[in-house]
Amino acid sequence: MRALTKAVSVAASVVLSFSLIACGSNGSASTTDADSTEAQTTSMTEPEETTDTDQDADAKDETKDTQDEDTQDEDTLPTEFEHGTIDGNTYCMPFFGFTYSIGDDLNFANDEQLAALSGIVSDTLDNEDYTEYLESGQILIDMYAADATGYNNVNVTILNGESVGGENATVEFVRAGAAEGLEESLANAGVTNVKTSNSTVTIQGKELLSLDVEATKEDRTIYERMIFFKNRAYFGELVLAAPDEATLTQMSDGITLL
C-alpha cells in the first residue's frame, strides 16, 4: 500500500508542479523549458512515507465490478503496452483508448524533453524500453503540452500499478493514493492550501473516475483535474491544469474515447 501511495502521489505532485512553477517564474514556463523544469521538480516531488488512511481502506473494499463501471473496457484495448504518439495537435493513446486534442495556444514537448521530465537518459526508446522502465516501478510522463505562460497545461503520466501495489492496484486505489500525500509532497515548493476532491467526468456517455485538485502558490490559485484510465496492470492519468475552473472545464472537451 505505502509503495503505491508514494508512487502515485509523486506522479500527482510532479504534474501539478508544472503549473505552480509557472506561478513563480513570471509566466516564463513553456515546453521549451522542459529540461530546466525537470531539474526544479526533482527536489519537490519526493514525498515522505505515508500511512493508510480511512480513504485508502474504503478504496481497498471496492469490488472489481464497481471499478469496471468507471474504466474503459479492457477487452477492447490492446494487450501489449504502447506509448502514445502525436499527430498534429492530437495526442493518440490507443492503449488506454483515448485521444486528446490541444488548442492552438498549446505546444507539445518533444521526445527529448519528455525523457528529461521522466528522468530517462537514452537517445532512442521503443515500447519494450518503456515497458521495462514502467515495470521497474518508475513513472513515465508520456505527454506534456503548455501555453506560453505555462498556466494552462495538459499531461499524461503512466505507471505500472502491480509493480508497486500488487492486487490492490485498482483505479479507486490509485486515485486515493494520488490524493494522499499531495500537501506534504508540494510543501517544499512553497505550495499551500492543497485541496483534493473525488469526482467523475462523463465522456461520450462513459463515466470516468477523476480527482480535482486546488492549490495556491504566491497568491495564485491553480486548478487541476486528473482523469484515470486503466489497461491491465497499467494506469494512465490525463491531467488538465488551468488558472480558473472555467478554463479547466473547457479543456475537458479535448478528450475523445476510441
Backbone hydrogen bonds in HBPLUS format (Angstrom, degrees):
<---DONOR---> <-ACCEPTOR-->    atom                        ^
c    i                          cat <-CA-CA->   ^        H-A-AA   ^      H-
h    n   atom  resd res      DA  || num        DHA   H-A  angle D-A-AA Bond
n    s   type  num  typ     dist DA aas  dist angle  dist       angle   num
A0005-THR N   A0001-MET O   2.92 MM   4  6.17 167.2  1.94 160.0 164.0     1
A0006-LYS N   A0002-ARG O   2.95 MM   4  6.10 160.8  1.99 147.3 152.3     2
A0007-ALA N   A0003-ALA O   2.99 MM   4  6.20 157.4  2.04 144.7 151.0     3
A0008-VAL N   A0004-LEU O   2.96 MM   4  6.18 173.8  1.97 162.8 162.4     4
A0009-SER N   A0005-THR O   2.98 MM   4  6.00 152.3  2.06 144.9 153.1     5
A0010-VAL N   A0006-LYS O   2.97 MM   4  6.06 146.5  2.09 141.9 150.7     6
A0011-ALA N   A0007-ALA O   3.05 MM   4  6.38 158.7  2.10 145.8 151.2     7
A0012-ALA N   A0008-VAL O   2.93 MM   4  6.12 160.6  1.97 144.6 149.8     8
A0013-SER N   A0009-SER O   2.95 MM   4  6.05 159.9  1.99 143.3 148.7     9
A0014-VAL N   A0010-VAL O   2.88 MM   4  6.03 150.3  1.97 151.2 159.5    10
A0015-VAL N   A0011-ALA O   3.23 MM   4  6.45 170.4  2.24 154.3 154.6    11
A0016-LEU N   A0012-ALA O   3.08 MM   4  6.18 160.5  2.12 147.8 153.8    12
A0017-SER N   A0013-SER O   2.99 MM   4  5.85 147.8  2.10 135.2 143.6    13
A0018-PHE N   A0015-VAL O   3.32 MM   3  5.51 144.3  2.46  99.8 108.7    14
A0020-LEU N   A0016-LEU O   3.29 MM   4  6.59 162.9  2.33 146.6 151.7    15
A0021-ILE N   A0017-SER O   2.76 MM   4  5.74 153.6  1.83 150.3 154.7    16
A0022-ALA N   A0018-PHE O   3.40 MM   4  6.61 150.7  2.49 134.7 141.8    17
A0023-CYS N   A0019-SER O   3.23 MM   4  6.64 137.6  2.42 138.1 149.3    18
A0023-CYS N   A0020-LEU O   3.09 MM   3  5.00 125.2  2.41  90.8 105.0    19
A0024-GLY N   A0021-ILE O   3.05 MM   3  5.37 133.8  2.27 103.8 115.5    20
A0025-SER N   A0022-ALA O   3.22 MM   3  5.09 168.5  2.24 105.1 107.5    21
A0028-SER N   A0025-SER O   3.20 MM   3  5.72 144.4  2.33 112.0 120.4    22
A0033-ASP N   A0030-SER O   2.94 MM   3  5.44 160.7  1.98 114.5 120.9    23
A0034-ALA N   A0031-THR O   3.35 MM   3  5.30 153.7  2.42 112.3 110.0    24
A0037-THR N   A0033-ASP O   2.91 MM   4  6.08 153.1  1.98 155.3 164.2    25
A0038-GLU N   A0034-ALA O   2.99 MM   4  6.18 153.2  2.06 148.6 153.9    26
A0039-ALA N   A0035-ASP O   3.34 MM   4  6.68 152.1  2.43 141.2 147.7    27
A0040-GLN N   A0036-SER O   3.12 MM   4  6.42 149.7  2.22 145.1 152.8    28
A0041-THR N   A0037-THR O   2.97 MM   4  6.19 150.1  2.06 151.9 160.1    29
A0042-THR N   A0038-GLU O   3.21 MM   4  6.22 139.1  2.39 145.9 153.9    30
A0044-MET N   A0041-THR O   3.12 MM   3  5.29 136.4  2.32 103.1 115.4    31
A0056-ASP N   A0053-THR O   3.08 MM   3  5.18 117.2  2.49  97.4 111.9    32
A0057-ALA N   A0053-THR O   3.01 MM   4  6.37 159.0  2.06 152.9 158.7    33
A0058-ASP N   A0054-ASP O   2.97 MM   4  6.22 155.9  2.03 148.3 154.1    34
A0059-ALA N   A0055-GLN O   3.03 MM   4  6.26 150.3  2.12 141.9 150.3    35
A0060-LYS N   A0056-ASP O   2.96 MM   4  6.30 148.3  2.07 149.6 157.7    36
A0061-ASP N   A0057-ALA O   3.33 MM   4  6.61 140.8  2.50 139.3 148.5    37
A0061-ASP N   A0058-ASP O   3.12 MM   3  5.23 128.6  2.40  96.8 110.0    38
A0062-GLU N   A0059-ALA O   3.23 MM   3  5.39 157.1  2.28 104.3 111.1    39
A0067-GLN N   A0063-THR O   3.19 MM   4  6.52 154.7  2.25 145.6 152.7    40
A0068-ASP N   A0064-LYS O   3.01 MM   4  6.27 157.5  2.06 151.8 156.7    41
A0069-GLU N   A0066-THR O   3.27 MM   3  5.44 138.7  2.45  99.2 109.9    42
A0070-ASP N   A0067-GLN O   3.00 MM   3  5.67 152.8  2.08 118.3 125.5    43
A0071-THR N   A0068-ASP O   3.47 MM   3  5.22 165.4  2.50 106.2 103.6    44
A0076-THR N   A0073-ASP O   3.06 MM   3  5.83 159.9  2.10 121.4 126.8    45
A0077-LEU N   A0074-GLU O   3.12 MM   3  5.08 161.2  2.15 104.6 110.5    46
A0085-THR N   A0092-CYS O   3.00 MM   7  5.26 154.7  2.07 144.1 151.0    47
A0092-CYS N   A0085-THR O   2.74 MM   7  5.26 171.9  1.75 163.1 165.9    48
A0087-ASP N   A0090-THR O   2.79 MM   3  5.21 170.7  1.80 160.9 164.1    49
A0090-THR N   A0087-ASP O   3.08 MM   3  5.21 154.4  2.15 115.7 123.3    50
A0102-ILE N   A0089-ASN O   2.89 MM  13  5.65 158.7  1.94 169.5 173.1    51
A0091-TYR N   A0100-TYR O   2.78 MM   9  5.15 170.2  1.79 153.4 152.2    52
A0100-TYR N   A0091-TYR O   2.87 MM   9  5.15 153.1  1.95 144.8 153.1    53
A0093-MET N   A0098-PHE O   2.94 MM   5  5.46 151.9  2.02 158.8 167.1    54
A0096-PHE N   A0093-MET O   3.18 MM   3  5.80 137.2  2.37 114.9 123.5    55
A0097-GLY N   A0093-MET O   2.98 MM   4  6.08 114.8  2.41 135.4 151.9    56
A0098-PHE N   A0093-MET O   3.21 MM   5  5.46 169.8  2.22 130.7 132.1    57
A0258-LEU N   A0097-GLY O   2.97 MM 161  5.06 167.4  1.98 118.3 122.2    58
A0099-THR N   A0256-THR O   2.82 MM 157  5.23 148.1  1.92 149.6 159.5    59
A0256-THR N   A0099-THR O   3.00 MM 157  5.23 157.0  2.05 147.0 147.4    60
A0101-SER N   A0254-GLY O   2.98 MM 153  4.86 156.2  2.03 127.5 132.8    61
A0106-LEU N   A0103-GLY O   3.17 MM   3  5.66 168.9  2.18 116.2 119.6    62
A0107-ASN N   A0146-ALA O   2.95 MM  39  5.60 150.1  2.04 135.2 139.5    63
A0146-ALA N   A0107-ASN O   3.12 MM  39  5.60 145.3  2.25 142.6 143.8    64
A0109-ALA N   A0144-TYR O   2.74 MM  35  5.56 155.3  1.80 173.9 168.4    65
A0114-LEU N   A0110-ASN O   2.95 MM   4  6.23 158.2  2.00 156.0 162.9    66
A0115-ALA N   A0111-ASP O   2.93 MM   4  6.11 159.1  1.98 149.4 154.7    67
A0116-ALA N   A0112-GLU O   3.11 MM   4  6.34 152.7  2.18 141.5 148.6    68
A0117-LEU N   A0113-GLN O   2.98 MM   4  6.25 153.9  2.05 146.9 153.9    69
A0118-SER N   A0114-LEU O   2.98 MM   4  6.24 146.1  2.10 147.4 156.4    70
A0119-GLY N   A0115-ALA O   2.94 MM   4  6.01 113.8  2.39 134.2 151.0    71
A0120-ILE N   A0115-ALA O   2.72 MM   5  4.85 159.2  1.77 154.1 150.9    72
A0119-GLY N   A0116-ALA O   3.12 MM   3  4.94 144.5  2.25  93.8 104.5    73
A0129-ASP N   A0126-ASP O   3.01 MM   3  5.30 120.4  2.38 103.5 117.9    74
A0130-TYR N   A0126-ASP O   3.06 MM   4  6.46 159.1  2.11 154.4 160.5    75
A0131-THR N   A0127-ASN O   2.91 MM   4  6.07 157.4  1.96 145.8 152.0    76
A0132-GLU N   A0128-GLU O   3.03 MM   4  6.23 162.1  2.06 146.8 151.0    77
A0133-TYR N   A0129-ASP O   2.94 MM   4  6.14 156.3  2.00 147.6 154.7    78
A0134-LEU N   A0130-TYR O   2.93 MM   4  6.18 159.1  1.97 152.2 156.9    79
A0135-GLU N   A0131-THR O   2.91 MM   4  6.09 158.4  1.96 151.5 157.8    80
A0136-SER N   A0133-TYR O   3.31 MM   3  5.38 145.0  2.44  96.1 105.9    81
A0137-GLY N   A0134-LEU O   2.95 MM   3  5.41 159.4  1.99 115.4 119.6    82
A0140-LEU N   A0158-ILE O   2.94 MM  18  5.07 168.8  1.95 156.1 156.9    83
A0158-ILE N   A0140-LEU O   2.75 MM  18  5.07 151.1  1.83 146.9 156.7    84
A0142-ASP N   A0156-VAL O   2.79 MM  14  5.46 135.8  1.98 150.5 163.5    85
A0156-VAL N   A0143-MET O   2.89 MM  13  5.03 150.0  1.98 134.5 137.0    86
A0145-ALA N   A0154-VAL O   2.84 MM   9  5.39 150.3  1.93 161.9 168.6    87
A0154-VAL N   A0145-ALA O   2.90 MM   9  5.39 154.8  1.96 150.2 157.0    88
A0147-ASP N   A0152-ASN O   3.08 MM   5  5.80 145.2  2.20 160.9 168.4    89
A0150-GLY N   A0147-ASP O   3.14 MM   3  5.28 131.7  2.38 101.0 113.8    90
A0153-ASN N   A0241-ALA O   3.05 MM  88  5.29 159.6  2.10 137.2 142.9    91
A0241-ALA N   A0153-ASN O   2.88 MM  88  5.29 153.1  1.95 171.3 167.4    92
A0155-ASN N   A0239-VAL O   2.96 MM  84  5.26 150.7  2.04 143.5 152.5    93
A0239-VAL N   A0155-ASN O   2.78 MM  84  5.26 175.1  1.79 165.8 167.1    94
A0157-THR N   A0237-GLU O   3.04 MM  80  5.23 156.0  2.10 140.4 145.4    95
A0237-GLU N   A0157-THR O   2.82 MM  80  5.23 158.0  1.86 158.5 163.8    96
A0159-LEU N   A0235-PHE O   3.04 MM  76  5.48 154.8  2.11 150.4 158.2    97
A0235-PHE N   A0159-LEU O   2.89 MM  76  5.48 164.7  1.92 166.0 170.6    98
A0163-SER N   A0160-ASN O   3.25 MM   3  5.64 137.8  2.44 105.8 116.4    99
A0161-GLY N   A0233-ALA O   2.88 MM  72  5.70 134.5  2.09 166.2 172.9   100
A0164-VAL N   A0161-GLY O   3.16 MM   3  5.64 150.7  2.25 109.6 117.5   101
A0165-GLY N   A0161-GLY O   2.65 MM   4  5.47 139.7  1.80 155.4 169.6   102
A0166-GLY N   A0162-GLU O   3.30 MM   4  4.21 151.7  2.39 100.9 105.3   103
A0168-ASN N   A0165-GLY O   3.23 MM   3  5.56 143.9  2.37 138.0 133.6   104
A0169-ALA N   A0166-GLY O   3.18 MM   3  5.86 167.3  2.20 120.8 123.6   105
A0170-THR N   A0168-ASN O   2.79 MM   2  5.85 120.1  2.16 118.4 101.2   106
A0174-VAL N   A0170-THR O   2.87 MM   4  6.12 158.2  1.91 154.9 160.6   107
A0175-ARG N   A0171-VAL O   2.91 MM   4  6.13 160.7  1.94 152.2 157.7   108
A0176-ALA N   A0172-GLU O   2.92 MM   4  6.17 156.2  1.98 146.3 152.9   109
A0177-GLY N   A0173-PHE O   2.94 MM   4  6.19 150.4  2.03 143.2 151.7   110
A0178-ALA N   A0174-VAL O   2.90 MM   4  6.18 144.3  2.03 145.3 155.2   111
A0179-ALA N   A0175-ARG O   3.07 MM   4  6.39 150.8  2.16 147.3 154.3   112
A0180-GLU N   A0176-ALA O   2.96 MM   4  6.15 157.2  2.01 147.1 153.7   113
A0185-SER N   A0181-GLY O   2.84 MM   4  5.92 155.5  1.90 150.8 158.7   114
A0186-LEU N   A0182-LEU O   2.94 MM   4  6.07 152.0  2.01 153.0 158.4   115
A0189-ALA N   A0186-LEU O   2.97 MM   3  5.42 152.8  2.04 112.1 120.8   116
A0191-VAL N   A0186-LEU O   3.39 MM   5  5.58 158.7  2.44 144.7 142.1   117
A0190-GLY N   A0187-ALA O   2.99 MM   3  5.34 160.7  2.02 117.6 119.5   118
A0192-THR N   A0216-THR O   2.83 MM  24  5.25 169.0  1.84 157.7 161.0   119
A0216-THR N   A0192-THR O   2.93 MM  24  5.25 160.0  1.97 161.2 158.9   120
A0195-LYS N   A0214-GLU O   2.78 MM  19  5.12 160.1  1.81 154.0 160.4   121
A0214-GLU N   A0195-LYS O   2.86 MM  19  5.12 152.7  1.93 148.2 154.7   122
A0197-SER N   A0212-ASP O   2.93 MM  15  5.26 144.0  2.06 146.0 153.7   123
A0212-ASP N   A0197-SER O   2.92 MM  15  5.26 171.5  1.92 161.1 158.8   124
A0199-SER N   A0210-SER O   2.97 MM  11  5.02 159.0  2.02 141.6 135.2   125
A0210-SER N   A0199-SER O   2.85 MM  11  5.02 154.8  1.91 144.0 135.7   126
A0201-VAL N   A0208-LEU O   2.93 MM   7  5.35 154.7  1.99 148.3 156.4   127
A0208-LEU N   A0201-VAL O   2.78 MM   7  5.35 161.4  1.82 157.2 163.5   128
A0203-ILE N   A0206-LYS O   2.81 MM   3  5.13 160.9  1.85 148.8 146.1   129
A0206-LYS N   A0203-ILE O   2.87 MM   3  5.13 162.9  1.90 115.2 120.6   130
A0228-PHE N   A0209-LEU O   3.08 MM  19  5.85 175.6  2.08 163.8 164.4   131
A0211-LEU N   A0226-MET O   2.81 MM  15  5.05 142.5  1.95 138.8 150.8   132
A0226-MET N   A0211-LEU O   2.85 MM  15  5.05 168.6  1.87 148.5 152.1   133
A0213-VAL N   A0224-GLU O   2.79 MM  11  4.94 165.5  1.81 147.8 149.6   134
A0224-GLU N   A0213-VAL O   2.83 MM  11  4.94 153.4  1.90 153.6 153.5   135
A0215-ALA N   A0222-ILE O   3.11 MM   7  5.49 157.2  2.17 151.8 158.5   136
A0222-ILE N   A0215-ALA O   2.86 MM   7  5.49 163.1  1.89 159.7 165.0   137
A0217-LYS N   A0220-ARG O   2.95 MM   3  5.36 158.1  2.00 149.1 154.6   138
A0220-ARG N   A0217-LYS O   2.96 MM   3  5.36 156.2  2.02 113.7 121.5   139
A0223-TYR N   A0242-ALA O   2.85 MM  19  5.41 173.4  1.85 176.0 175.3   140
A0242-ALA N   A0223-TYR O   2.90 MM  19  5.41 157.4  1.95 153.6 160.3   141
A0225-ARG N   A0240-LEU O   2.83 MM  15  5.20 154.1  1.90 148.0 156.0   142
A0240-LEU N   A0225-ARG O   2.90 MM  15  5.20 166.0  1.91 149.2 152.1   143
A0227-ILE N   A0238-LEU O   2.82 MM  11  5.07 167.3  1.84 145.1 149.3   144
A0238-LEU N   A0227-ILE O   2.85 MM  11  5.07 161.7  1.89 157.4 155.8   145
A0229-PHE N   A0236-GLY O   2.78 MM   7  4.87 155.0  1.84 152.2 154.5   146
A0236-GLY N   A0229-PHE O   2.85 MM   7  4.87 161.8  1.88 129.8 136.0   147
A0231-ASN N   A0234-TYR O   2.96 MM   3  5.34 161.4  1.99 150.3 154.5   148
A0234-TYR N   A0231-ASN O   2.95 MM   3  5.34 153.8  2.02 137.1 134.2   149
A0248-LEU N   A0244-ASP O   3.19 MM   4  6.45 156.7  2.24 146.2 153.2   150
A0249-THR N   A0245-GLU O   2.98 MM   4  6.21 158.5  2.02 149.6 153.9   151
A0250-GLN N   A0246-ALA O   3.04 MM   4  6.30 155.4  2.11 144.8 151.9   152
A0251-MET N   A0247-THR O   2.90 MM   4  6.14 148.5  2.00 149.2 157.6   153
A0252-SER N   A0249-THR O   3.18 MM   3  5.36 139.2  2.36  99.7 110.6   154
A0253-ASP N   A0250-GLN O   3.09 MM   3  5.67 158.4  2.13 113.9 120.3   155
A0254-GLY N   A0251-MET O   3.15 MM   3  5.86 169.5  2.16 118.9 122.2   156
A0255-ILE N   A0252-SER O   3.29 MM   3  5.97 172.0  2.30 120.3 121.7   157
